[in-house]
Structure formats: C-alpha cells, structure tokens
C-alpha cells in the first residue's frame, strides 16, 4: 500500500493547507512544504527497503519494483492497480522535487487565498504522481483528469491579466484530447474482451492485444493526440504559450517541469508498447513532427519579446527532442529522451522562476523594458546566464547529454531528420543569448532599483544548478535506473523503424 499512501499524503496535505489558513495566513505554505518533504522522505524510505530482485509482471518484463492490484469495479474489469519501476521512480522523484521548487517560487508571490492555492498545488502533484503510477488504463485516465482541474484553477484564479482565456484554452485542449484517449481506452478494452472472454483495463492484460490493422491505427491515434497535446508537440502546442504566460510562477514551474512529462511518459509507456505495428508505420510522421517542433519552437522563441513566452516556446523546441528520441526507438535515443525529460524539467523550471521573480519586481514581462538588469541584480544575472547556457545545450550540463544522445540515436534511423533537428540547437543558442542580451546586458535604466535574489531564491537556484551539473558530468546513475525499463520496452517493441541500419551504436557505454 506504499504507493497509495504516497498519493494520500499529497491529497491530505492539500486539505490540511486549506484548514491551516484559518490559523495563520502564512501557515499553508509551510504545510505544503512539509507535505512534499514528507512524501519525498517516505518514497525514498520505501525504495531503500525494497528487495534486490525486481518483480516480473506478465509480459511487461522484470523491471518492476512495487505492484499493487485491488478489485474496484469488477463488473467492468476495472481495478485499482498501481506499479512502480525505475522510469516511474525517476519521474515521481522529479515531481516531488519540482513541487518544492514551486512552493519556493510562490513563497512571496501569492498574497490571497494561500490555503486554496497550496491545496491546488499539492493536488496537481498528486494527480501527476498517480499518472506515473497507474497501471489500469481507466485509473490512468482518472488521474489524468485529476491533475487537469487544479492546474486550471491555479491559472484561472492566480494568473495574470488574461488568465481566463488562457485557463479555458488549456482546459479545452487537454479535455478534448483526453476524451479521445478515453474512447481509445474503451475500444481497446472491448477488443481485448472479445479475445480473452472478460473485460480488463489492466495495462499488463492489454499488452499484446491483437487488433485489426486499421482499427489499431485509429485507436493508437487517439492516445497519440492526447499525449502530444500535453507534450506539447507541433502543431498541437498553441495552448502552451498562453498558459505559461498567464500562469503564476508556481503554475509555470509545474506545467513545464512535470505536466509536459506526462505526455512523454504516456507515449513511452502506453502508446508505443500497446500499438507496436501502428506505431512503426506512424514513426516517420511522428519524427517529422518532432523535428518541425524543434525548429518551429526555436524560431518562435527568438521572435518573442515577452520573457515567459520565450521560455514557453523553448519548451516546445526541447520537447521535440523527446518525441524524436521516443520514435527513433533505440537505446541511445530512448536514454536521451528520458534524460531530456529530467534535465528540461530542472532548467525550464529555473527559467520560469526567474521570469516570475522579474515580473514580481518590475511588473512587466517585456524584455525591451528590462535592459541592464545585471547591473541592478548581479546574482539574478549570473543565475540567468547559467540556465540560459543549460537551455542552449552547453557541454557539461544535463541538457547537452540529453540532446546529444537523442541525435546520435536518431542518426542511425533518420540521418536527414537528424540534420534538421540539429539546427534546433543552433536556434537555441540564438534565442538564449538574445534573451540575455535584451534583459540583462546593455545600459541599465536610470533610477531603477529592485531587490536582487535573496537567500531563499539563491538556495533554490543553487540546488537546480547542482542538479544540472551532476546530470551533465555524471548522468550514469539516471541512465542505469531507467535502462532496465527501456530494455523491457524494447523487448515488447523490438524496432519501430524497419529501415534502421544495423550499426551497433547502441552498444556505446556512456
């Protein structure tokens, strides 16, 4: 029951935060901080006490650490099924750590209804954690919706000047695509029941389900659209810049750091393994969309004058590398996709925290009104330069390792798409340095004074800097945790692209 307790800690912490506001206006933020720390300590304690030998579940390999299955709605074959392996462990830890970053970034920004704000923050974390752990597809869809509602409220209530429009656009995009996924889930379970004689929504029971080729393609497409809207991938990304621009800083941190990763996780865990034949046929189109997203996001980022919109479009570009890595489907590309999910979560969360701090001090996101900030706030300028270099893929930092692995793995499959995607790294250098030039370099505005980063903000930034340096110089622990999962998935789906050459570049030991 440890996975259930983990989710209940976050849900209960949200309720406690609401009641804590009646005692003291500042109490909810401390409750939220304590809840996430408790969840993180509890998770690490559970993992440290697990047996050395992993679990073997059905045809899903022997990479599982924890598995729980309880009857829920037996008439329809729906169960309360949670499981954790190395991939979900990485993403749940990332979720909780970025939850701490989100609390830190909102510490002095939110000045009304703090209890409700922290409750929605914790419930978003609970929903995302459930998505990473749910192994019953109906339960997966339920958690998918649970994380949507509190994020909508974070934007709609505590957002900026155009928050109603941005929140509604976010809700419509994700809700409509989620309904497509629900239809696909029901069709898949129905087809499996015809073959097995009983209904089941369990991921492990649905693996290997044989569908008519045409039906498999359309069912796969429902999952693909739901996950690529959340990723987001070009051309389904248009909700993201508005949501990021209008969201409070903590909302942007959660959106960029973890909600986008649920889309990538869904593709890797569910969409490709459940529909290997349809995914093989669709892989060239998916990779073309990924390459288009890399270039399009970089170009649009360079065209922005709004700090948060620039970072939002950079996320579209960076998540394009994830889509490329997933559909290249070899060891190096998949390792790069997982590493990008982790490194992008850290670097982009830091940039959004930076944007929120600037907006709180200057009351503007327009970079043309910022010039010379380094003179007024040298600590803020130094942090911005570090994370701008991380975003453009500087060697020695985690983002470089991720994108380099994706490009090497992709080159063995689609050399021309690799060449196009590599241009995105050039574009990243342009928009990242352009951001630094506009906002932090140049002559400072006369008589402008504002507070530099304090101890809390510097401690938060330092933690993310250390994480990116560690990922860049010693990524092997992350790769080792994810590798058994990737091996199991590759055993389910041996090769997505039939024309891939036989060169054994996947044997390189990083």
N, C-alpha and C positions, 0 to 999 in steps of 0.2 A: 504493500500500500504506500510505499515511499513516494511514488510519483503523484499519487492522489494528494498526499499530504503537502507536497511541494506546491501544487496548484491551489490548495485550500489556504495555505499560508498567505499567498498573494491576494486571494479573494477576501479572506478575513481581514487582512491588513487594510484593504480599501474601506471596508465597513468601519473599522476602528478609526481610520483617519477622519471620516465624516463626524463621528461622535466626539473625537478629540477636539474639534474646533469649538465645541461648546465650552470646553475647559479653558482653552487658551488659543489665541489666533495663530500663534507660531507652532503649536503642537503638531498639526497634521504633517508638516514637512519632516519633523523628527520621527513620527510614526512611520511615514513612508520609507525614510532612510533605514530605520531599524528593521522594518519588514523585509526589505530587499537583502540586507546583510544577513538576516536570519535565514532567508531562503537559500542564499548562496552558501552559507556555512553548512546548512542542513544537506544540501545537494552534495557538496564536497565530502561531507562525512559519510553519506550513503555510498558514494562511489569508492571511497577509500576502503570500505568494508566489504566490497563485492568479491566473490571468489575469482581466482585467476582465470579459470576456464570459462569462456563465454558460452552463451546459450545457443542452441541450434533450434530454429523455429521453421517448420515446414520446409519450403523450398527457398527460403529467404536467406540462407547462409548461416554461418555460425559466428556472427559478429555482435550478437545482442547481449547486452549487459543486464537488463531488467525487463520482465514481461509480466503484465497483469491482464487477466481477461475475466470479466464478470458478466453474467446474464443481465440484460437490460430490458429489451423488448423482444423476447424470444419468438413471438409470433411472426415477426418480420425479419428475424435473423440479425437483429441489431444488438450489439454487445458494447459494454464499456471496456474497451481494450486500449491499454497504453503500453508502450515499449520504448526502451532507450538503447541506442548503440553509440559508437564513437561520434558519428556525424551529429546526431541529435544532442549528445552531450556538449559538443563544441558550441552549437547554436544556442542551447539553453544557458550555458555559462556566459556567452556573448550577450544574450538578452538581459540577464541579471546585471552584468557589469555596466551595460549601457543604460540600464534603469537607474543605477547610481549616478551616472553622468547626467541623466535627465533631471533627477532631483536636484543635483548641484546647480545645473543651469537655470532652474526655476526658483532658486532659493530666495532671491530678492526681486524677481520679475513679477511674480503673481501676488497681487495685493488684495484680492477679493475672492470669496468662496474657496479658500485654500483647501478646506476639507474635501469638497467635491472634486477639486482639481486633482489632488493627490489620489483620491479614490479612483478616478478615471485612469490616471497614470498606472496605478497598480493593476487595475482590471485589464488594461491593454496588455501589460506584461503577462498576466495570467492567460489571456486568450492566445497570445503568441506562443507561450510555453506549451499550452495544450495542442496547438497546431504541430509543434515539433515532436510531440509525444504520442498523438492519437494514431492508432493503427486500425481502427474501424472507420471506414470512409464516411459513414453518417456522422459519427462523433467528430471526425476531422472537419466536416462542413459546419457542424455546430460551433466548434472553436473558431473556425474561420469567420463566422458571423459575430461571435462574442468580441473578437478583437476589433471589429469594424465599428461597433456602436460607441464605445468610449473614446475612440480616436476621433470620430465625428463630433462628439461633444467637446473634446479638447479644442478643436478648430473653431467650432461654431460659437462657443461661449468665451474663450480666452484668446481668440485670434485677433487679427489686426483689422484694418479699415474695410476690407472686402471679404470678411470672414464667412458671411452667409453663403455667398456664391461659391467660394472655394470648398466649403464643407459639403454643400449639396452636390457639387460636381464630383468630389471624392466619393461620396456615398453612392451616387448613381452609377459611376463607372464600376466600382467594386461590387456593388449589389447585383447589377445586371450580369456581370461576368460570373459572379458566384452562383447565380441561378442557372447559368449554362452548365456549370460544374455539377450542380445538384441533379440536373436532368441526366447528365452523363453517368453519374453515380448510380442512379436508379436503373438506367438501361443496362449498365454493366452487371449490376446485381441480378437483374431479371434474366439476362442471358446466362449468367453463371448458374442460376437456379434450374434452368432448363437442362443443363448438362449434369448438374450434381443432384438434382432432386430436392433441394432445400435452399431457402434463401440465406445468404450471408453477405454482410458488408465488410467482413474482415479482410484487410489487405493481404494477409497470408493465404486466405482461401481463394482470393481473386487472382493471385499471381498465376500466370499460365493459362488463364481462361481463353479459349479459342473463340474468336468472333469471325463473322463474315468480313471479308477484306474491306468492303465499302462501309459497313456499319462500324468496324474498328476505327476507320479513319475519322468518321464524324464524331464518334464518342471521344476519341483522342483529342480532336479539335476543341471540344467543349472544355476539357481540362487545360489544354494549351492556352486558350484565350483567357481563362480565369487566372492562370499563373503568370502569363506575360503581361496582363493588365497590371497586376500587383508588382511585377518585377521592377519597373515597367520597361517594356520593350517598344521600340518604334514599330508601328505608328500608334500604339495604344497608351502613350505616355502623357497625353495632354493634361490630365488631371494633376500630375505631379508638381509642375512649377507653381500652379496656383495654390495648391495645398501647402507646399513648403513656404511660399511667400507669406501667406496669411496665418499660418500656424504659430502658436507660441514656440519659444526656443525648445522647450522640452518635447513638444509635439514633433518638431522637425528632427530632433535627435532620434526619437523613436521611429518616425517614418523612415528616415534614411538608414538608420543603424540596424533595425530589425524587421520592420514590416515588409520592406522590399525583399528581404532574405526569405520570407515565407514563400514568395513566388518562385525563387530559385530552388528552394527546398522541395516544393511541390513538383517541379519539373524533374528533379533528380530522383526523388523517392517514388513518386506516383506515376507521373505521365509517361516517362520513357519505359520503366520496367513493366508496367501493365499493358502497354501497347507497343511492343518492340518492332513489329512489322510496319505498322503505320508510322512510327517514329523514324524508322530507317528511310522510308520513302519521303518523309517530310523534312529530314535533316538538312538538305541543301537550302530549302526555303528558310528554315529557322536560322541557319548560319548567315544567310544573306540578310535577314532582318537584324541579326546581331551586329554584323559589320556596318549596316546602314545606321543603326543606333549609335555605334561608336563614333562615326563621322558626324552624323547629324547633331548629336549631343554636344560634341566639341565645338562645332561651328556656331550653334545657337548659344552656347555658354559665352563664347567670345563676343557675341553681339549684345550681351546684356549690360545694363548699367546698374541694375538692382543686384546687390551683393547676394541675397538669398536665391534669386532666380538663377544667377550664375552657378552657384553651388548645386542647385536643383538639376540644371541641365548637365552639369558634370556627372551627376549620378546616373543619368540616362546613358551617358557615354561609358562610364565604368561598368555598369550592369550589362552593357552589350558584350563585354568580355566574358561575363558569366555565361550568357546564352551561347556564345561561340564555344566555350570550353565544354559545356554540357553536351552539345550536339556533335562535337568532334569525337567524344566518347572513347578516348584512350587515356592511359594512366596519367600522363603529364598534363593533358588538358583538364581532366577532372580534378587533379590536385590543384591546378591553377585556379579553377572555378571555386573550389572550397576556400582556398587561401584568399581569393578576391572577396568572397562573402565576409570573411573575418576582417581583413585589412581595410576594406572600404567602409565597413561599419564603424571602425575606430576613426579613420581620417575624416570622413564626411561628418560624423557627429561632432568632431572638434571644430570643423569649419562652420557648422551651423551654430554651435555655441559661440564662436567668435562673432558671427553675424548678429546674433541676438544681443550680445554684450554691446556691440557698437550701436545698434538701434536703440537700446535702452538708454545709452548715454547721449547720443546725438539726435535721436528721434528722426532718423532717416536711414533708408537703405540705399540711397543713390550714391554710388561711388564717386561721381563727379563733385559731390559736396563734401568729400572726406579728405582729399589730398593732404599728405604730410602727417598722417596720424602717428607715424613712428616717432616724430619729434615730441608729441604730446604724451604718448604711451609706449615707451620702448619695449616693455615686457610684452605687451599685446602685439607689437610689430614683430618681435622675434618669434613668438608662437605662430603668428600668421605665416611667416616665411617658412617655418618648419613644415607646417601642414600643407602649404601650397606646393612645396617640393615633394612631399609624400604623394599628393594628388597627381602630380605630373609624372610620377614613377621614377624617382631618383634611386639609383642603385644603393643598396644598403638599408632600404626601408621596405616594409611589407608589401606595399602596392607593386613595387618593381618585381618582386619574386612572383607574385600572382600573375601579373600580365605577361611576364616573360615565359612562365610555364604554359600559359594558355596559348601563346603564339607558337612556341615550339611544338606543342601537341597538335595544334591546328595545321601547322605546315605539313605534317605527314598526311593530312587528309585533303586539305584545300589550299594549295600554295597561293593562288591568286586572291582568295578571300583573306588570307593571312597578310598579304601585301597591303590590301586596302585597310584592314584593321590596324596595322602598324602605323598608318598615318594618323590614327586617333591619338597615339602617344605624342606625336608632333603637335597636334592640336591642343593636347593637354598642357604642354609646355607653354604654348602661346597664351591660352586663356588664364593659366595660373599666374604667370608673370605679369600679364596685363592687369589682373586683379591687384597684385602687389603694387604695381606702378600707380594705378589710379587711386587706391585707397591709402597706401602707406608711404609712398615716396612723394617727391616734389616739395614745394614750398607750403608750409602749414598756414592755415587761415589765422589771421591776426586775432588776438584776444580770445582765442578758443581754449578753454580749459575743461578737462574732464578727467575722471579718475582712471588710473591705469588698473590692470588686473591686481586684485588683492590676493591674500594667502589662499583662500578657498579656490578661487579660479585658477591660480597658478598650480596648486596641488592637483587639480583635475586635469589641467593641460599636461603637467609633467607625467602623470600616470599614463595618459594616452601616447605621449612621446616615447616613453619606455616601452610600451606595448608594440609600437610600430618598429622601433629599432630592434627589439627582440625578434619580431616576425621577419625582419629583413636580414638579420645576421645569423639567426639560428631557428629557421622555420621547421626543422625536422620533427620536434615533438607534435606540432599540429598535424603535419603530414602523416606521422605514424599513427595518431589517434584515428584519423579519417581513412587510412589505407585499407584496413580490413573491410570496412563498409563498401568502399569503392570496388574492392576485389569481388565481394559478394554480388554487387550490382552488375559488374561486368560478366560474371558467370551467368546471370539471368539474361543479359543482353550482350552477347559477345562482341558485336560490331554494329555500329549504326550506319556506317557509310561503306558500302560494298567495294567501292573503288579505291579504298585506302591502300597505300603501298605497304609492303611487308617489312620495311625497315624497322628494326627493333630499337627505336629511340626510347621506348617506354622503359627500357631496362636501365636507363641512366640513374645512378644513385646520387641524389642531390646532396 
